[in-house]
Structures are given as structure tokens and as C-alpha cells.
């Protein structure tokens, strides 16, 4: 099975639109547009899985650079995701664990 990366897609493109784009080259096992988890909008790229490697390579050659809704799409064989260093922390801001307003000086009695 070969996975194909398809980038620079119109933001209105859906999973079925992506599958239809590649159906003419061979059987499409799956087609998925990647969505932004915060906004729910398309990120403008997706992945297509095809069983036949020859058909997948032909699809890549035929569709790379094709214009869709004024956008030249970028199509190539998907590469494994690069390992990213672990992310630490987050948050930040006021690290006080006490109650009350931390801006006032403390009184000593």
C-alpha cells in the first residue's frame, strides 16, 4: 500500500472530493483531509491510500501541479513524520500557590 500526500488543496475540499480526484487511477482505500482540531476547518492537505503502487505512482505524476479552484496542488509520496523533541510544560504565568493577591506586599505582625 502506498500513501500519497496531497497539499495546497482548497479549504472547501472534503474527503469525498479527495477520493474522487484519485478514483480514475485505481482503487482508493482511504482519503482523509486533515482538519484543524481547534477550528474544525481544513488545513489544506490530506492523504490518500492506494493498494496498487504502480497506480499510486501514476496518480502522483498525473496530478502533481494540477490546478484546482485556482490552486496548483502538490502531490508526492508521503514520508514518515519526523520525530519531534518532546514538549515540556505549557501554561506559564503566575506560579504562586497561595491564595490572595500576590501584588500586595505582605504585612508582618
Secondary structure as GFF3:
##gff-version 3
##sequence-region A 1 109
A	DSSP	beta_strand	2	7	.	.	.	ID=ss1
A	DSSP	alpha_helix	15	23	.	.	.	ID=ss2
A	DSSP	beta_strand	28	35	.	.	.	ID=ss3
A	DSSP	beta_strand	42	50	.	.	.	ID=ss4
A	DSSP	alpha_helix	53	63	.	.	.	ID=ss5
A	DSSP	beta_strand	67	68	.	.	.	ID=ss6
A	DSSP	beta_strand	71	72	.	.	.	ID=ss7
A	DSSP	beta_strand	74	77	.	.	.	ID=ss8
###
